[in-house]
Amino acid sequence: MNSIKTIEPAPSLFAQIVDELRNKSEAELKMLYVRFFQKELKEEWKTITQNINFKNSSEDDIVKTIQQNRYRN
């Protein structure tokens, strides 16, 4: 008896990436984000900080200001 084998198409690259990321922890995803987008993050940091004086600011103030500038509604 002849049987015809069907070949399943391989999942797309996008689907493979999603499958890999699905089981990562929040910390692992953050690390990957920083690694993949480090150039963009450095440029964003330069833009945000180019006209800022940090001398009299607490770390909390700096973080809050960056978040407000980055995530404007």
N, C-alpha and C positions, 0 to 999 in steps of 0.2 A: 504494500500500500504506500503510495506517495503522499507525503504530507508537505504542505507548503509552510515554510517558516516565515513568520512575519517579523520584520525588524522594527522594533519600537524606536522612534526617534529619540535621540538623547535630549535631556532637559536643556533648556537654553542656559547660557552663561548666567544670566540674571537669576534664574531659578536656582542654579547651583550656589550662587553667592548668598541668596536669601536663606537657603537651607543651612549653609555654614553659619550664618549669623544668628539664626533662630535660637541656637542653644548657648549663645554667649551670655555671660553675666553683664550687668550694667557697667561694672568696672572695666571689663574687657572691651565692651563696645566703646566706651569713652576713650580708652587707650588707642583703639583702632582709628577712631575719628581724629584724634590728635595726630596720629602718625600719617594718615592719608591726607589730611588737610592742613599740615603744618605750615606750608607756604602761605596759604590764604589767611591762617590765623596770625602769622607774623605780620603780614601786611595790614590786617585789621587792627592789630595792636598798635602798630606805628601810626595809623590814621587816628585812632582813639586818643593816643597819648601825646601827639605832637604839640599840642597847645595847652598842656596841663602841667600845673605845678603841684607836686605831691607833698611838699614840705610840711604842711599843717594838716594833713589828712590821715585819718586812721585807715587801717586795712578794710574795715567794714564799709567806710564811706567810699573807698575806691571801688570795691566790688559792687556796691549798690549803684554807683554812677555808671560803671561799665555795663551792668545788666540793663539799666534804664536806656542807655544809648543803643545797645545792641538789640533789644527786644521792644522797640517802640511800637505802639499800637496804631 
